[in-house]
Amino acid sequence: MPRKPEILKRHTVARSRLFRADELHLRFSNGEERIYEKLCGGGPGAVLIVPVLDDNRVVMIREYAAGIHDYHLALPKGAVDKGETPLEAANRELKEEAGYGARDLRLLKRLTLSPAYMEQGINVVLARDLYPEQLVGDEPEPIEVVTVDFDDLLALSMREEVSEGRTVAALFLAKAWLAQNG
């Protein structure tokens, strides 16, 4: 495995309510020096939940996404609050966004979003043994809850309204994990 570059200098070049961008001056093991910019993470992280009902349907949500200025079909997700574990956050977000709690939560994998320039990642959590429970969330409008068949994952992933890469990756990870572990 290659040796990580040496950080010669690091400073913040931009900051907003949601993001901080840092500039990194790096020296690589072969002596080459470069300047990189990266979006920095903040807070304790985030979770993306794959809630699977007993009849092999997945609970998804249709919500507004400002990045595409449209509604899309995705998995419930949200920030890990200070003092929460990722599994606690997953159960809370599931209750807030989809109206379900889960008795069985499993952390499958931490995914990075775009590691070439982003520090942020998201914890993919499989939620099973679901039961109805609603908590009040911070969404600006009611979220539509949609259940979809988990058997034809390719058809689900190819739907036009399913465009978020994290959702597609998490669905495939969960399906593969369930095939191996039941």
N, C-alpha and C positions, 0 to 999 in steps of 0.2 A: 504494500500500500504506500502511495506517495506521502511525503511529508507535507503537512499543511503549510501554506504560505505564512510568512511572518507579517503581522500587522505593524506597520511602521507608524501609522497615524490613523485616528478615527475621529470624525466629528459630525455633528448633525447639520444637514444642509436644508432641511425642510421639516415642518411639523404642522399637522392639522388635528382636528378633534379625533380622527380615527387612526392616523398614521404618523410615523416618524421615519424620515429617510436619512440614512447615514452614508457618508463617503468613507471608503476604506482605502488607504494607501498600503499596498501589499508588495512583498518581495517573495518571489517563488524560489524553490530550492535550486534552480539553475541560475539565479541571480537576476532574472527578469523582474522588472517592477511595473505594476499597473495600478490604476485607480478604478475601483468598483463602487457602485452605489447599491444600497439594499434597503428594502422596506423592513423596519424592525417590528418585532412583536411587542405586544403589551399585555399585561395582565396574566392570569394563570392559564390561559389557553381556551380552547373551544372543543365542542363535541358535535358529532354527526351520528344520528341514531338510525339504525335499521330495525324498526319494530315489526316483528313477524307474529301474526295471529296464528292460532292453533290450526286453522284450515289452510295454511300456507299462503295467505295473502299478506302483502306488505302494506303498512299504513304510511301513506305519503301525504304531503300537504301542497295545496296550490296557494302560492302567495306572490305578492308583488316583489320584483327584483329591480332596484334602481339602476343597476349596471346595464341591464338590457331594456329598461323602461317597458316591462311587460310582466305578465303573470307566468309563472312556470311551475312545473310539478317537480317537487324535490323531497328529500328526507328532512324530518325535523332536525334542527340544529340550533346551537347557541353558545354563548360564552360560559365558561366556568367562572362562577362567582368566587370572590376571595373566601377562603376557608372551606370550599367544596372540593371533593374529589371529582375526577372526570365521571365516575359512575353516578355519583349523587347529582351532578349537573345534568347528565343524560336523562335521568328519571324525572327531574324537575322540568326540563325543557319538553320532554315527551308529554307530560301532563299539561303544560301551558299551551303547547302548539297543537297537539293531536287529541287531547282528552283521554289519554291512557297512562297508566302507571305500569311498571314491569317488576315482576318478582325475580326474574333471571336476567342479569345484565353482565355482559362480557366485553371487555376491552379487546378488540381484534387487532388494531394496528394504529399507529400514528402516521398520518400521511402529511407530507409537505406539499404545499400548494404550487410553488414555482421556485425550487431551491436555488436557481441561478441568481435570483435577485430578491427573494422574499424569505424572511426568517419564520413567518407564520406557518403553523401546521394545524391539523385537526385530528382529534381522537375519534376513530370509528368504533362505535359501540353497538353490539348486537343486543336487542331487547326481546325477550320471550316471556311467556306466561303473563300475558297482558291482562289488565282489568281496567274498567272504566274509572277514571278519576280526572277531574278538570281543575286546574289552577289558573288563576288570572295571570296573564303574561303582559308583555310590554308592547304587543303588536298594535299598530294604529287602526286596524280593522279586523273583523273576524277572519280567521283562516279557514279555508275549505279543506276538510279532511277527505281523502280519497283512498280507498283500498283497492289494490291491484293484485293480480295473480302473479305469484313469484315463480311459477313454473316456467313460463316463457320469458326468460330474462332478456334475451336478445330483442324480442319484439317490444318489450317494455322500454329498454334502453334506446331503441330507435324511434320512439314516439317523438314528434316534433317538440312537444312541451317539456320533454325531459332533456335538458341541454347542459346541466351543470356536471362538469367532469367529476367532482367529488362524489356526487350522488351515484353516478354510473360505477365508479370504482368501488364505492362502499357496497353497492348491491352485489357486484361480482365477488368481492371478498367474503361477504356474509354467505352467499350461496355456496361457495367453495368450502367455507368452514363448516357449514351445516352438512354438506355431503360427506365430509370426513368424520365429523364428530357427532352428528345427529342432533 
